[in-house]
Amino acid sequence: MASHRIAKVIKAHVITDKKTMPRRVAVINADSMTELTKSLNAYLKMYPATGTIYNAGFDPQENRYYALVDDLFDKPATDVPFRCPLNTDQLSLGQHDVYFKAYPSIKWCVDHIDGDYVYLGLYNATEKTQFNYINFINNAFYGCSTIAYRCHEYLNNIIPNVADYLEPVTVNGVTSKVFIPSYKMFSGEASPNGIDANDLTFDWPSVSKYNRMVCVSDWSAIGNNFWLSSPNGSYYIWFVGIDGRFYGDVGPTNSFGFRPEVKVRFKKSS
């Protein structure tokens, strides 16, 4: 094997000799043979089937031990088969018996299906919250609002075990794995100020007020209405009423229903 200059950090190289084809290797450095052995054991544990150690030794110029290994650090260790985190991968719009296997008591409504991904809204919502507790001009915007922070808390405190399955979604300037849908998502039309014009449209709630009426299990538990995330001017916010209609005549300090939404991959294309 040709001589090599040993890098101080893991770094990809290409090595050649007369007996083998060119191959990519990574250099693992350590201050002692004990440390190097631990690193190599961890490497082989991570890549039990494909990991290869080509050479190991001591570099007197760097005063460090080293090993040349097959460069697999940027590749998946194994081809793990996709597993749906939901109780079923047979979904239809408006279905409301869907739940994450990790949280069977929390039911979700299928609001939108986009290829391998589904948008789920909390079906058995029971919580009310202020949109924003601070009452001053422009406090109707979703960014930095009380309800946006509540979405963050919901992810961390209520459904933390499924966080890795959720996709981040940007709504009204906030990117989060748990979010409040915009007016456009629920109606199919941009709100009057156009702030949500580029949002997608949810196929289920946008079709009719009846669909919106059956997207929660118990309206009385959330005060017969729930928030959307789009402002109506500087002082008011859009919300959905028990009759399935849209209203935009309330301020952010009112307490309305908290119906968060998530986006999750439920199948893998063949």
VEXLOVEX-551520 format. One record per residue (C-alpha): x, y, z. Coordinates in steps of 0.25 Angstrom, whole numbers, padded with zeros to 4 digits, m for minus. Layout:
% VEXLOVEX-551520
+-------+-------+-------+
|  east | north |    up |
+-------+-------+-------+
|     X |     Y |     Z |
...
+-------+-------+-------+
//
This chain:
% VEXLOVEX-551520
+-------+-------+-------+
|  east | north |    up |
+-------+-------+-------+
|  0000 |  0000 |  0000 |
|  0005 |  0014 | m0003 |
|  0009 |  0023 |  0008 |
| m0001 |  0033 |  0013 |
| m0001 |  0046 |  0021 |
| m0010 |  0044 |  0032 |
| m0021 |  0054 |  0034 |
| m0024 |  0059 |  0048 |
| m0039 |  0057 |  0046 |
| m0048 |  0047 |  0039 |
| m0047 |  0051 |  0025 |
| m0050 |  0044 |  0012 |
| m0038 |  0040 |  0003 |
| m0036 |  0031 | m0009 |
| m0025 |  0021 | m0008 |
| m0019 |  0011 | m0018 |
| m0008 |  0000 | m0019 |
| m0005 | m0010 | m0030 |
| m0014 | m0021 | m0025 |
| m0027 | m0014 | m0023 |
| m0036 | m0004 | m0030 |
| m0036 |  0011 | m0025 |
| m0045 |  0012 | m0013 |
| m0050 |  0022 | m0003 |
| m0045 |  0022 |  0011 |
| m0047 |  0029 |  0024 |
| m0035 |  0032 |  0034 |
| m0038 |  0030 |  0048 |
| m0028 |  0037 |  0058 |
| m0026 |  0034 |  0073 |
| m0016 |  0038 |  0084 |
| m0014 |  0024 |  0088 |
| m0016 |  0010 |  0084 |
| m0027 |  0008 |  0094 |
| m0035 |  0020 |  0088 |
| m0033 |  0014 |  0074 |
| m0037 |  0001 |  0078 |
| m0050 |  0006 |  0084 |
| m0053 |  0015 |  0071 |
| m0051 |  0003 |  0062 |
| m0060 | m0006 |  0070 |
| m0070 |  0005 |  0069 |
| m0068 |  0006 |  0054 |
| m0070 | m0009 |  0052 |
| m0082 | m0009 |  0061 |
| m0088 |  0002 |  0053 |
| m0085 | m0005 |  0040 |
| m0084 | m0020 |  0043 |
| m0086 | m0025 |  0029 |
| m0079 | m0015 |  0021 |
| m0069 | m0008 |  0030 |
| m0054 | m0011 |  0026 |
| m0041 | m0008 |  0033 |
| m0030 | m0007 |  0023 |
| m0018 | m0003 |  0031 |
| m0014 |  0002 |  0045 |
| m0002 |  0008 |  0051 |
|  0006 |  0019 |  0058 |
|  0010 |  0032 |  0050 |
|  0022 |  0038 |  0057 |
|  0021 |  0051 |  0050 |
|  0007 |  0054 |  0056 |
|  0010 |  0045 |  0068 |
| m0004 |  0039 |  0067 |
| m0009 |  0025 |  0064 |
| m0017 |  0023 |  0052 |
| m0026 |  0014 |  0044 |
| m0031 |  0014 |  0029 |
| m0045 |  0008 |  0028 |
| m0055 |  0007 |  0017 |
| m0062 |  0021 |  0016 |
| m0076 |  0018 |  0020 |
| m0079 |  0030 |  0030 |
| m0088 |  0037 |  0020 |
| m0096 |  0025 |  0016 |
| m0107 |  0018 |  0023 |
| m0102 |  0006 |  0032 |
| m0113 | m0003 |  0028 |
| m0125 | m0002 |  0018 |
| m0135 | m0001 |  0029 |
| m0149 | m0005 |  0023 |
| m0160 |  0006 |  0024 |
| m0169 |  0005 |  0036 |
| m0182 |  0013 |  0036 |
| m0183 |  0020 |  0050 |
| m0198 |  0020 |  0049 |
| m0208 |  0009 |  0052 |
| m0211 |  0008 |  0037 |
| m0206 |  0012 |  0024 |
| m0219 |  0011 |  0017 |
| m0224 |  0025 |  0018 |
| m0235 |  0033 |  0012 |
| m0239 |  0047 |  0013 |
| m0248 |  0051 |  0026 |
| m0244 |  0038 |  0033 |
| m0243 |  0041 |  0048 |
| m0239 |  0028 |  0054 |
| m0224 |  0029 |  0051 |
| m0214 |  0029 |  0062 |
| m0199 |  0028 |  0064 |
| m0195 |  0014 |  0069 |
| m0188 |  0021 |  0081 |
| m0200 |  0029 |  0085 |
| m0213 |  0021 |  0082 |
| m0222 |  0030 |  0090 |
| m0219 |  0042 |  0082 |
| m0228 |  0042 |  0069 |
| m0225 |  0050 |  0057 |
| m0234 |  0054 |  0045 |
| m0228 |  0052 |  0030 |
| m0228 |  0066 |  0025 |
| m0220 |  0064 |  0013 |
| m0212 |  0053 |  0005 |
| m0200 |  0057 | m0003 |
| m0193 |  0045 | m0009 |
| m0186 |  0037 |  0002 |
| m0190 |  0048 |  0012 |
| m0202 |  0051 |  0020 |
| m0206 |  0064 |  0028 |
| m0214 |  0060 |  0040 |
| m0222 |  0070 |  0049 |
| m0224 |  0066 |  0064 |
| m0238 |  0060 |  0064 |
| m0241 |  0059 |  0079 |
| m0236 |  0073 |  0082 |
| m0240 |  0077 |  0096 |
| m0231 |  0089 |  0099 |
| m0234 |  0104 |  0097 |
| m0224 |  0115 |  0097 |
| m0222 |  0129 |  0094 |
| m0216 |  0132 |  0080 |
| m0207 |  0142 |  0087 |
| m0208 |  0148 |  0101 |
| m0202 |  0161 |  0098 |
| m0211 |  0172 |  0093 |
| m0205 |  0182 |  0084 |
| m0204 |  0186 |  0069 |
| m0200 |  0175 |  0060 |
| m0201 |  0164 |  0071 |
| m0210 |  0156 |  0062 |
| m0198 |  0150 |  0054 |
| m0195 |  0135 |  0056 |
| m0180 |  0138 |  0057 |
| m0176 |  0138 |  0072 |
| m0190 |  0136 |  0076 |
| m0195 |  0128 |  0089 |
| m0202 |  0118 |  0080 |
| m0189 |  0115 |  0072 |
| m0181 |  0113 |  0084 |
| m0192 |  0104 |  0089 |
| m0190 |  0095 |  0076 |
| m0175 |  0094 |  0081 |
| m0179 |  0090 |  0094 |
| m0189 |  0080 |  0089 |
| m0178 |  0073 |  0081 |
| m0168 |  0073 |  0092 |
| m0178 |  0069 |  0103 |
| m0190 |  0061 |  0097 |
| m0184 |  0054 |  0085 |
| m0169 |  0054 |  0087 |
| m0167 |  0040 |  0082 |
| m0172 |  0042 |  0068 |
| m0164 |  0055 |  0066 |
| m0154 |  0048 |  0056 |
| m0166 |  0043 |  0047 |
| m0171 |  0057 |  0045 |
| m0168 |  0067 |  0034 |
| m0166 |  0082 |  0037 |
| m0176 |  0091 |  0030 |
| m0175 |  0106 |  0029 |
| m0188 |  0113 |  0031 |
| m0190 |  0129 |  0032 |
| m0175 |  0130 |  0035 |
| m0173 |  0119 |  0045 |
| m0166 |  0106 |  0042 |
| m0170 |  0095 |  0051 |
| m0173 |  0080 |  0052 |
| m0186 |  0083 |  0059 |
| m0194 |  0095 |  0053 |
| m0207 |  0102 |  0052 |
| m0213 |  0102 |  0038 |
| m0215 |  0115 |  0030 |
| m0228 |  0120 |  0025 |
| m0223 |  0116 |  0011 |
| m0221 |  0102 |  0015 |
| m0235 |  0101 |  0020 |
| m0243 |  0109 |  0010 |
| m0235 |  0108 | m0003 |
| m0234 |  0123 | m0004 |
| m0224 |  0132 |  0001 |
| m0228 |  0141 |  0012 |
| m0231 |  0155 |  0008 |
| m0217 |  0161 |  0012 |
| m0211 |  0149 |  0003 |
| m0201 |  0145 |  0014 |
| m0204 |  0130 |  0012 |
| m0206 |  0131 | m0003 |
| m0194 |  0121 | m0006 |
| m0200 |  0110 |  0004 |
| m0205 |  0097 | m0001 |
| m0220 |  0094 |  0000 |
| m0225 |  0083 |  0009 |
| m0234 |  0074 |  0000 |
| m0243 |  0070 |  0012 |
| m0247 |  0083 |  0020 |
| m0247 |  0092 |  0008 |
| m0258 |  0085 |  0000 |
| m0270 |  0088 |  0009 |
| m0274 |  0094 |  0023 |
| m0280 |  0080 |  0026 |
| m0266 |  0074 |  0025 |
| m0261 |  0085 |  0034 |
| m0272 |  0082 |  0044 |
| m0268 |  0067 |  0045 |
| m0253 |  0070 |  0046 |
| m0253 |  0070 |  0062 |
| m0260 |  0060 |  0071 |
| m0266 |  0069 |  0081 |
| m0268 |  0084 |  0078 |
| m0273 |  0087 |  0092 |
| m0259 |  0083 |  0098 |
| m0252 |  0094 |  0090 |
| m0263 |  0105 |  0092 |
| m0270 |  0102 |  0078 |
| m0259 |  0108 |  0070 |
| m0244 |  0106 |  0067 |
| m0233 |  0115 |  0062 |
| m0226 |  0116 |  0049 |
| m0212 |  0123 |  0048 |
| m0215 |  0134 |  0037 |
| m0218 |  0148 |  0042 |
| m0230 |  0157 |  0037 |
| m0223 |  0170 |  0037 |
| m0215 |  0175 |  0049 |
| m0224 |  0172 |  0060 |
| m0232 |  0159 |  0057 |
| m0230 |  0145 |  0054 |
| m0238 |  0135 |  0045 |
| m0245 |  0123 |  0052 |
| m0254 |  0112 |  0049 |
| m0268 |  0111 |  0056 |
| m0277 |  0100 |  0060 |
| m0285 |  0102 |  0047 |
| m0273 |  0100 |  0038 |
| m0272 |  0114 |  0034 |
| m0260 |  0124 |  0035 |
| m0260 |  0136 |  0044 |
| m0250 |  0147 |  0045 |
| m0255 |  0157 |  0055 |
| m0248 |  0153 |  0068 |
| m0235 |  0158 |  0075 |
| m0224 |  0149 |  0079 |
| m0227 |  0150 |  0094 |
| m0239 |  0141 |  0092 |
| m0238 |  0126 |  0096 |
| m0242 |  0117 |  0085 |
| m0240 |  0103 |  0081 |
| m0226 |  0098 |  0079 |
| m0226 |  0088 |  0067 |
| m0211 |  0085 |  0063 |
| m0207 |  0079 |  0050 |
| m0195 |  0070 |  0046 |
| m0189 |  0064 |  0033 |
| m0184 |  0050 |  0033 |
| m0180 |  0040 |  0023 |
| m0189 |  0028 |  0024 |
| m0184 |  0019 |  0012 |
| m0172 |  0017 |  0004 |
| m0173 |  0017 | m0011 |
| m0168 |  0005 | m0018 |
+-------+-------+-------+
//
